Structures are given as C-alpha cells and as structure tokens.
Amino acid sequence: MTNPVVESRRTALSGKKSIYDSAFLPPVIPSNKIKFAFNATGRNKDWDFKKLAANFQDTEGTLEDVQQHIKAGHAICAGLLGGKWRSKANVIGSQ
C-alpha cells in the first residue's frame, strides 16, 4: 500500500535538479596525478627547523612518487606552498 501524500511529494520532487546533479558539477577528469610538496633537505627526522620549514618544493606526481619520497625519508606536505615557508597562512591549495 502506498501513501498518496508521499507519492505526490516524490512526483513533485522527481523533476527538480539539485546541487548534487551532474548539471551543477564541473566534469570530473580522471587523473592519477596529485599535487603535493616535499622537502628533501633532511632525512629520517634529522632536521634543522629552518631548513624543514623553508625548503618545500611543489610538485605533481602519482601516489608512487609520494611513496618514494616517504621511503627516502623526505618530509611531505599535502598543501602547495608556492615556494614560501611551510605555514598555514602560505598554503595556496591542496588536493
């Protein structure tokens, strides 16, 4: 047994677009590349604080590239810093 009030509401809403419909969202372009920053100045937590904060390089690569930096003992930052010091105020983007 169906409820006529529920059915009329469902019918009224079925034709309306929401912000979650694909008409409102930008197209998704599949990519296996991600953007991140890394610092290769020190290794395995043997860091000078100034070198750690100042020498991050923005790059784009695969998850395998991130793994290689981690295995090499480099520091990783999920945000892009635009060549500036690592700080919340200098993050220009992330993925």
N, C-alpha and C positions, 0 to 999 in steps of 0.2 A: 504494500500500500504506500502510495506517495503522498506527501503533504503538498497541497496546492499552493500554499504560500511560499514554501521553499522552492518549488518548481518555477513559479513565476519570477522569483528573485534570480534564480540560476539562469533563466532565459534572458532576463534583462541585463545581466552582467556578462553573458557569453559573447556579446558583440563588442564590448568595450576593450580598449587597449590599456595596458598598464605599463608602468615604467620598466617592468621586467620583460616585456615583449621585445622581440628582436628589432622591431621598428624603432625603438628608442635607444638601443645599444649600438656602439660602434662595432664594426665587424671584427671578429677575432682572427688574427693572422697567426697560424701556428708557427712557432719558432722554438728551437731547442737552445737558444742563446739567452743568457740572463746578464744583467748589468750588476757589477759589484766593484768594490775597491779592495786592494790588497797592499800590504806593506812587507817588503822583502828585506828590510834593513837589519832586522834581528831574527833570531831563530829560537824556537822552543822556549819561549818566555824569558829569554835572556835579552832584555830590552833596556835601552836608555829611554826615559819617558819622553823627552823632546823628540827623539828620532821616531818613536812609536806614534806620536800624535801628528807629526809633520810630514811623513813620507808616504802617505797612501796614494796609490795610483788608480784612477778609474779605468775600468776595462769591461769588456763584454766577452763572455765565453760560455762554455757548456758547464754542466754540473761536474763533469770530469775535470775541467780546468780548475774549478773550485777545490775539488778533492786533491789535485796535485799541489796546489798552494798550501793546503792544510797539512798534507803529508810532508812538505818541505819545511814546516814549522812557521810559515808566514802568518801574520795577523790578517784577518778578513773582516771587512765591514760591509753590511748589507746595503748601506746607503752610498750614494755618489757624493763626492766632496768637492769636485771641481778644482782640485789642486790646493785646496785650503786645509787648515788644521782640522783634525778629527774633533768635531764637537757637534752637538745637536743643532746649533744655530747655522752651521755650514753645510748641512745636508741639503742637497739640491734635488734629490729624487731617490727613489728606490723602486724595486720591482717586487 
